[in-house]
Amino acid sequence: MPVSLGGGGGGGVFPQFFLTKSQTWVPPMDGKIAIHVIGAGGAGAGNNGQAGGGGGYCKKNSLAVTTSGSFVVVVGAAANPPQGNYSGAGGGTSTVAGTGLSATLTANGGAGGNVNSSPNHAPGGTASNGDVNNTGGRGYSGGGGAVGVYGTGGETTNGRAGQTDAGSTQAGLANSMYGVIIGGLAGTKNTGYDTDNNTVNATPNAGDLSGGHEVRAGVAGSSNVGGSSTVGGGGGGVLDGSTAGIGIGGRGGAGLVLIQYLPW
C-alpha cells in the first residue's frame, strides 16, 4: 500500500495520503475515500504536573470524489512543552472541508496538563461532523491520553499512559489501510532512575496515537523530560520535578489527516 508522509501519494490502485501539513488536497483519481481527522495532543506540565489530553478523532467512513473536487485541510500543531512550574499548552485543532462534505470534519486538540495536577485531569479533544466522533483520553499524573479510534480514547490505568486501542495490533500508522487506522504502543512507566538520572526499564515516549508517560525526577539540578507522543496523544508530565530538578513536560503529538482510497 503506497504511503506518503507530508502530503503526496504514490502509485497503486488504492493509495493513502498522510497529510502532516495544512494544504489544499485535490483527489488524484476518481473513487471513494475514507477521511481520518486527528487533533493534536496536549503537552504535559513541567514541574510536578500532569500529562496532556489526547486529540479528538473524526472519521468520514466513505465519500465519493473526483479529480475536479478539492479539500481544505488544516492540521493541528503539536503543543510546545513547558519548562519549570508551568502548565502544558493545548494541542491544535485539525479540520477538513470540501467537495461533497455537508459540514467541516473537526477534531479538536487535547488540553495541556495542569501544574500541581489541579484539576485532577486534562480533558481530551472532542470531535464533530463525522460518521465517527470520538473524544480523546484524559491526561492524569501517570501519562497522556490517547486518540480514541473505536470509542473514547485510552487513559491512565494502573500507572500506565493511554493506549490507542487495546484490541488493535498497535503496529503503527504505516500499517493502516482500507479505511482502518492503526496506532502504536503507549509510553511505559519508568520504574526508577540511576545516579546519572537515566530512566530504568522504561520507554516513556509513545507510538502513534498513544500517550507519553510521566518521568520521575532523579538528580537535583538535572533536566527531567516527560514522555512525548508522535501523533495525537498527550505528552507525559514530570513527577516531583519541582523538588528534584528541572521539569520539562512531554510534547503532545501533532495532528494528522489520513485519506485512504477504498476498494469498495
C-alpha positions as CSV (number, residue, x, y, z in Angstrom):
1,M,0.0,0.0,0.0
2,P,1.6,3.3,-1.0
3,V,2.2,5.7,1.8
4,S,3.2,9.3,1.6
5,L,4.3,11.3,4.6
6,G,3.7,15.0,4.3
7,G,1.2,15.5,1.5
8,G,1.7,13.3,-1.5
9,G,0.6,9.9,-2.7
10,G,2.2,7.0,-4.5
11,G,1.1,4.9,-7.4
12,G,-1.1,1.9,-6.9
13,V,-4.9,1.3,-7.2
14,F,-5.8,2.3,-3.6
15,P,-3.3,4.9,-2.3
16,Q,-3.4,6.6,1.0
17,F,-2.2,10.0,2.0
18,F,-0.7,11.1,5.4
19,L,-1.2,14.8,5.5
20,T,1.1,16.4,8.1
21,K,0.8,20.0,7.0
22,S,-2.1,22.3,6.2
23,Q,-2.9,22.4,2.5
24,T,-5.4,22.1,-0.3
25,W,-5.7,18.5,-1.3
26,V,-7.0,17.5,-4.8
27,P,-8.0,13.9,-5.4
28,P,-5.6,12.4,-7.9
29,M,-8.2,10.0,-9.2
30,D,-11.9,9.3,-9.1
31,G,-13.1,6.8,-6.4
32,K,-14.3,6.6,-2.8
33,I,-12.2,7.7,0.2
34,A,-12.2,7.4,3.9
35,I,-11.0,10.5,5.8
36,H,-9.5,10.3,9.3
37,V,-9.0,13.6,11.2
38,I,-6.9,13.7,14.3
39,G,-6.4,16.7,16.7
40,A,-3.1,17.3,18.3
41,G,-2.4,16.1,21.9
42,G,-1.8,18.5,24.8
43,A,1.6,18.9,26.3
44,G,2.4,17.6,29.7
45,A,3.0,20.0,32.5
46,G,6.5,20.8,33.8
47,N,7.4,20.5,37.5
48,N,5.2,18.2,39.5
49,G,2.3,18.3,36.9
50,Q,0.0,16.0,35.0
51,A,0.0,14.8,31.4
52,G,-1.9,16.2,28.4
53,G,-5.1,15.0,27.0
54,G,-5.3,13.1,23.7
55,G,-6.6,14.7,20.5
56,G,-10.1,14.2,19.2
57,Y,-10.9,11.7,16.3
58,C,-13.3,12.4,13.5
59,K,-13.9,9.9,10.6
60,K,-15.9,10.1,7.4
61,N,-16.4,6.4,6.5
62,S,-16.9,6.8,2.7
63,L,-17.1,9.7,0.3
64,A,-17.2,9.7,-3.5
65,V,-14.6,12.0,-5.0
66,T,-13.5,13.1,-8.5
67,T,-10.4,14.9,-9.7
68,S,-12.5,18.1,-10.1
69,G,-13.1,18.3,-6.3
70,S,-10.8,19.7,-3.6
71,F,-10.4,19.8,0.1
72,V,-9.0,22.4,2.5
73,V,-7.0,20.6,5.2
74,V,-5.9,22.1,8.4
75,V,-3.5,20.1,10.6
76,G,-3.4,20.9,14.3
77,A,0.1,21.9,15.6
78,A,1.8,20.0,18.3
79,A,1.7,21.5,21.8
80,N,5.0,23.0,22.9
81,P,6.2,21.6,26.2
82,P,6.8,23.9,29.2
83,Q,9.8,24.0,31.4
84,G,9.6,24.6,35.0
85,N,6.5,25.3,37.1
86,Y,4.0,25.8,34.2
87,S,1.0,24.0,32.7
88,G,1.2,22.5,29.3
89,A,-0.2,24.1,26.2
90,G,-3.3,22.6,24.4
91,G,-3.0,20.8,21.0
92,G,-4.2,22.4,17.8
93,T,-7.4,21.6,16.0
94,S,-7.5,19.6,12.7
95,T,-10.2,20.1,10.1
96,V,-11.2,19.0,6.6
97,A,-13.8,20.9,4.4
98,G,-14.5,20.5,0.8
99,T,-16.4,19.0,-2.1
100,G,-19.2,16.6,-1.0
101,L,-18.9,17.3,2.7
102,S,-22.0,19.0,4.2
103,A,-20.1,20.2,7.3
104,T,-16.4,20.6,8.3
105,L,-14.9,17.5,9.8
106,T,-13.4,18.7,13.1
107,A,-11.1,17.1,15.6
108,N,-10.1,19.4,18.5
109,G,-6.8,19.2,20.3
110,G,-6.4,17.8,23.8
111,A,-5.9,20.1,26.8
112,G,-2.5,20.7,28.3
113,G,-1.6,19.1,31.6
114,N,-2.1,21.3,34.7
115,V,0.8,22.1,37.0
116,N,0.3,20.6,40.5
117,S,-2.5,18.4,39.0
118,S,-5.4,20.7,39.8
119,P,-8.0,19.9,38.5
120,N,-7.1,16.2,38.5
121,H,-7.2,15.6,34.7
122,A,-6.6,17.3,31.4
123,P,-9.6,16.8,29.1
124,G,-9.2,15.1,25.7
125,G,-10.2,16.9,22.5
126,T,-13.8,16.5,21.2
127,A,-14.8,15.8,17.5
128,S,-17.8,16.7,15.3
129,N,-19.5,16.3,11.9
130,G,-18.1,12.8,11.0
131,D,-19.7,9.4,10.9
132,V,-17.4,8.7,13.9
133,N,-16.7,11.4,16.5
134,N,-14.6,10.3,19.5
135,T,-13.2,12.3,22.4
136,G,-9.5,11.8,23.2
137,G,-8.5,10.2,26.5
138,R,-7.8,12.4,29.6
139,G,-4.4,13.1,30.9
140,Y,-3.6,12.3,34.5
141,S,-0.5,12.2,36.6
142,G,0.5,8.8,35.2
143,G,0.5,9.6,31.5
144,G,-1.1,11.3,28.5
145,G,-4.4,10.4,26.9
146,A,-4.7,8.5,23.6
147,V,-6.7,9.1,20.5
148,G,-9.9,7.1,20.5
149,V,-10.4,5.1,17.3
150,Y,-13.2,2.8,18.5
151,G,-14.5,4.9,21.4
152,T,-13.3,7.4,23.9
153,G,-9.5,7.5,23.9
154,G,-7.5,5.4,26.4
155,E,-6.5,6.9,29.7
156,T,-4.1,6.2,32.5
157,T,-4.8,2.9,34.1
158,N,-2.7,1.2,36.8
159,G,0.0,3.8,36.3
160,R,0.2,3.4,32.5
161,A,-0.3,6.0,29.8
162,G,-3.3,5.9,27.5
163,Q,-3.1,3.4,24.5
164,T,-4.9,3.9,21.2
165,D,-6.9,0.8,21.4
166,A,-6.3,-2.4,23.3
167,G,-7.9,-4.5,20.6
168,S,-5.7,-3.4,17.7
169,T,-2.3,-4.6,16.7
170,Q,-0.5,-1.4,17.9
171,A,1.8,-1.8,14.9
172,G,1.8,1.9,14.0
173,L,0.3,4.2,11.3
174,A,2.3,2.7,8.5
175,N,0.1,-0.4,8.7
176,S,-3.1,1.5,8.2
177,M,-5.2,0.7,5.0
178,Y,-8.6,0.3,3.5
179,G,-10.5,2.6,5.9
180,V,-8.7,1.4,9.0
181,I,-6.2,3.5,11.1
182,I,-3.7,1.8,13.4
183,G,-1.9,3.4,16.3
184,G,1.2,2.4,18.3
185,L,2.1,1.5,21.8
186,A,1.7,3.8,24.8
187,G,4.7,5.1,26.7
188,T,5.6,3.0,29.7
189,K,6.3,4.0,33.3
190,N,9.8,4.4,34.5
191,T,10.3,2.1,37.5
192,G,13.3,4.0,38.8
193,Y,16.4,6.1,37.9
194,D,20.1,5.7,38.3
195,T,22.7,8.1,39.7
196,D,23.1,9.7,36.2
197,N,19.3,10.3,36.1
198,N,18.7,7.7,33.3
199,T,15.4,6.0,33.5
200,V,15.4,2.3,34.1
201,N,13.1,-0.3,32.5
202,A,11.1,2.4,30.6
203,T,10.2,3.7,27.2
204,P,8.3,6.9,28.2
205,N,7.9,8.1,24.6
206,A,4.8,6.9,22.9
207,G,4.0,5.5,19.4
208,D,1.3,6.9,17.1
209,L,-2.0,8.0,18.6
210,S,-1.0,6.9,22.1
211,G,0.0,8.9,25.3
212,G,3.5,9.6,26.5
213,H,4.3,8.6,30.1
214,E,5.4,10.6,33.1
215,V,9.1,10.7,34.0
216,R,10.1,10.8,37.6
217,A,12.7,13.4,38.6
218,G,16.1,12.0,39.6
219,V,19.2,14.0,40.4
220,A,18.7,17.6,41.7
221,G,19.7,20.2,39.1
222,S,19.1,17.8,36.2
223,S,16.6,18.2,33.4
224,N,13.8,15.7,33.5
225,V,11.7,15.4,30.4
226,G,8.2,13.8,30.2
227,G,7.5,11.2,27.6
228,S,6.4,12.6,24.2
229,S,3.8,11.4,21.7
230,T,4.4,11.3,17.9
231,V,0.8,11.8,16.6
232,G,-2.3,12.8,18.5
233,G,-1.5,11.6,22.0
234,G,-0.9,13.7,25.1
235,G,2.6,14.3,26.4
236,G,3.6,13.0,29.8
237,G,4.2,15.1,32.9
238,V,7.1,15.2,35.3
239,L,6.7,13.9,38.8
240,D,8.2,15.9,41.7
241,G,10.4,17.9,39.3
242,S,10.0,21.0,41.5
243,T,12.0,19.4,44.3
244,A,14.5,17.2,42.4
245,G,15.4,19.0,39.2
246,I,14.2,21.0,36.2
247,G,10.9,19.5,34.9
248,I,10.2,19.7,31.2
249,G,6.8,18.5,30.1
250,G,6.4,15.9,27.3
251,R,5.5,17.1,23.9
252,G,2.0,16.5,22.7
253,G,1.6,14.6,19.4
254,A,0.9,16.6,16.3
255,G,-2.4,16.4,14.4
256,L,-2.8,14.4,11.3
257,V,-5.3,13.9,8.4
258,L,-5.2,10.5,6.7
259,I,-7.1,10.0,3.4
260,Q,-7.4,6.5,2.1
261,Y,-8.9,5.3,-1.2
262,L,-11.3,2.4,-0.7
263,P,-11.7,-0.8,-2.7
264,W,-15.5,-0.8,-2.4
